[in-house]
Amino acid sequence: MKKVPSGIVPVIAIDRYAAKPLHRQIYEAFREGIVEGCLRTGQRVPSTRLLAAELGVSRIPALEAYAQLLAEGYFESRVGAGTIVSRQLPDQGPLFNRRQRGRPLSAPVGRRMASKRSSVLTGEKVMRPRGWGAFELGQVAIDHFPHQIWNTLTARHCRDDSARSLDYGNPLGHRDLREAIATYLGAARGVQCEADQIMIVNGSQQALEIAARVLLDPGDSVWMEEPGYRFARHVFKFAGSKIVPVSVDEEGLVVSRGIKRCRNARAALVTPSHQFPLGVTMSAARRLELLEWAERTGAWIIEDDYDSEFRYSGTPIASLQGLDRYSRVVYLGTLSKVLFPALRLGYVVIPPDLIQKFVAARLVLDIGPASLCQGVVLDFLREEHFSRHIRRMRSLYGERCRTLIDCIRDELGSGATITGAQAGLHISVILNGIRDVEVVERAARQRLWLVPLSSSYIAEPRQGFILGFGSADVGAIPKAVQRLRNSLSAAPQ
Amino acid sequence: MKKVPSGIVPVIAIDRYAAKPLHRQIYEAFREGIVEGCLRTGQRVPSTRLLAAELGVSRIPALEAYAQLLAEGYFESRVGAGTIVSRQLPDQGPLFNRRQRGRPLSAPVGRRMASKRSSVLTGEKVMRPRGWGAFELGQVAIDHFPHQIWNTLTARHCRDDSARSLDYGNPLGHRDLREAIATYLGAARGVQCEADQIMIVNGSQQALEIAARVLLDPGDSVWMEEPGYRFARHVFKFAGSKIVPVSVDEEGLVVSRGIKRCRNARAALVTPSHQFPLGVTMSAARRLELLEWAERTGAWIIEDDYDSEFRYSGTPIASLQGLDRYSRVVYLGTLSKVLFPALRLGYVVIPPDLIQKFVAARLVLDIGPASLCQGVVLDFLREEHFSRHIRRMRSLYGERCRTLIDCIRDELGSGATITGAQAGLHISVILNGIRDVEVVERAARQRLWLVPLSSSYIAEPRQGFILGFGSADVGAIPKAVQRLRNSLSAAPQ
């Protein structure tokens, strides 16, 4: 039996002056609640004592009503569990066809118009993680997360927190955590900021949403990398922006092409440390060119630094934000990759003169971040679990990355071009002469989940796959690559 | 000294082929980091062993560089804490004027245009809780929350959770929690729904945001109660909606007036159980009239059932959603009032044919709710702590409400009209012949925080105050009401 919440007193309207006796009113209210599906089978009902107190009546009518409901089989008595709605009744939904009361649950009729903007989302097939292991995108090795340490910190926090920690907090997030993140970003990412510029968000997805709403009006243009991050595209489309795809070469976003296509875009979204999905690093020249364009035209740059904690080779890449002399860059990062996705925490570094607008938008969207986990993350950072975990994971992911590349070279040979292996949790494999979406479908029938590279393009897509290795055990990678090859070889050339 | 995160290896680019020796490169990188403010005073730096490993160099140059940095006073050695950035250096910001490198932090120049839509928010003064006790609005008695039980449940959850609980979850929220909430809402609020229709949101504010984006396009009209909830107004303004204020009388929203003003509004936002801020209950006739209008015109109804768990007198009021035969009602509720605000959890009951669109919008906004607290809330519900806590709080709040009313009658006499005392965590006091905003300012100088009733109106405001008593101890209420009277009596009549 499902365990259901109990002790809830149902909505019963008692009329002391009605001709109908009180016990009858109570009886009918319960019967109707059960028949209508408002009360569910197995659900515990309040004791007659509690019910009488709640309704402000004596216990006698409650006892009479319960006796009748028991006798008729609506209620059932269980030793040790009090009185429950009988489990003999059908479990799902209302007992009688709700349609008899005119309420069709499954197929409502009439004009049912949702907003036009909401259909820009459903037009594109949303691809979310459907599995685990190779080659799921956006997944991390949660089985290697120091769960024990985290739980100890959580328990400690619960103990130490005062009642005031249950109150609404700062919409920007805990002050101490923002201080710690500012320090971390300064050292590890070369970000120049004060804690006051940092807002804790529910994952970097929310930071994108706030930035889109605060920086752009409907109809405004935004440069997006081509290929680029689909979920970011959704944010800007939903916010009414005009997407201007700007191609990416081996130096990152081709700024001159952006200027040619749409000089007066209001913003540019870039992933300069590790371009998504191709993985190139934006060159210093391009960075300066982009910053100059922004300053000249009054545009904003949104830097999504989503996974550069994990760098396996080459020199470390500092953030674009650290180069910005004009406070044009909105910098965002996530804790989903370095800690775990269910945490739903990220951060955004806001140019000083935009802080107030970001706060106003945040208050509208959801008032602010939840409290508990912020404190735990702070301790995790302060006590060096954070830096230790990053180091351990970097070595783990580095091995996964190398294994994946070796396997691809072995299985797919020189026809496959691998990009983006210096950092992060995915690589891209470019394969000419295939149709990636067809291969994806074929692979899915064998429960191999692939993300087609073409889905990252708006126009003139290249074919291939974005292969995540964050949740792929080294031992499982060779088999997965073989299955990928098999799905490929069945493809029409 | 502030405790700062440590063990983070700064961004140092080493060039093995440069003429400059490695130890010099390391020295300069640290010095620059400190001077630029990327590294902060008191911050621990990595050990030379760790640094050498990270940079892929031998330990010798690292040791040399550290020796020099120590000698020059950039670093400092602390017994038991390793090497830190010297605390003798100025603590705040960069050591040298950042402007020398051309980066003005405080006063950026040039064209700095944010979106027009973001200025609809800053136009209105945002009033958020600034204090505690009487008469703060939206606050609850968090000092009476069973913190111990909650912490025990949290600790248990941490222990029992598997690694998979760290993964991305369902954007709608945990299945079991949605099941429990559906059962609770069916019994306690007469809501007719299946668990599949429920989405766990980050507070009901987020539910409003999703509803506004999914149901209305920019320029579409929405009926809002006049007076009504300011934060809801912000959501719809930010989403580009046209607000149509529809007045409220003693039977709730005057539907006929709404039809006259704007028959083809796309949606109506109502608080039928306990109107905000006046506290009236929408009559059965008005409910049916509203539902009929929605069905006839293809509009949606958003029912915000924000505080009806706490009812002190009169018959219990079932939800409008439970009456809806057409699946026109989007029902929303919050756990901020019955549990605590820092939880940031609420729920929305979605008409079946809109579920997919709500999910698509949620994925864009922030992917989904965080995991941990959902499990704790579920146990809190299942183990009857929830119903017990509601009962205890209802008695506590009921006493506060009665005390407040008695004091107001004593101090303000018959000139004050009190409304909305049957339920919830606030009452409204209507006072003719005053200018409430002036009284509010005067009271604020005595640290008495009042919310003017006029702020809930768009046009033709009535004067008075919305007085919250959720966080007001019974003993503190008389004094607070006296201070309110004092602020009033200094008012020009």
Interface residues (C-beta under 8 A of the other chain):
Chain A: K2 K3 V4 P5 S6 G7 I8 V9 P10 V11 I12 A13 I14 D15 G33 E36 G37 C38 L39 R40 Q43 G93 P94 R98 R101 G102 R103 P104 L105 S106 A107 P108 V109 G110 R111 R112 M113 A114 S115 K116 R117 S118 S119 L121 T122 V126 R128 P129 G138 Q139 I142 D143 F145 H147 W150 N151 T154 A155 C158 R159 D161 A163 R164 S165 L166 D167 Y168 G169 E179 A180 T183 Y184 G186 A187 A188 R189 G190 V191 Q192 E194 V201 N202 G203 Q205 Q206 E209 R213 V214 L215 L216 D217 P218 D220 F231 H234 V235 F238 G240 R266 E295 T297 G298 T315 P316 I317 A318 G322 D324 R325 Y326 S327 R328 F340 P341 A342 L343 R344 L345 P351 P352 D353 L354 Q356 K357 A360 A361 L363 V364 L365 D366 I367 G368 P369 A370 S371 L372 C373 L381 R382 E384 F386 S387 R388
Chain B: K2 K3 V4 P5 S6 G7 I8 V9 P10 V11 I12 A13 I14 D15 G33 E36 G37 C38 L39 R40 Q43 G93 P94 R98 R101 G102 R103 P104 L105 S106 A107 P108 G110 R111 R112 M113 A114 S115 K116 R117 S118 S119 L121 T122 V126 R128 P129 G138 Q139 I142 D143 F145 H147 W150 N151 T154 A155 C158 R159 D161 A163 R164 S165 L166 D167 Y168 G169 E179 A180 T183 Y184 G186 A187 A188 R189 G190 V191 Q192 E194 V201 N202 G203 Q205 Q206 E209 R213 V214 L215 L216 D217 P218 D220 F231 H234 V235 F238 G240 R266 E295 T297 G298 T315 P316 I317 A318 G322 D324 R325 Y326 S327 R328 F340 P341 A342 L343 R344 L345 P351 P352 D353 L354 Q356 K357 A360 A361 L363 V364 L365 D366 I367 G368 P369 A370 S371 L372 C373 L381 R382 E384 F386 S387 R388
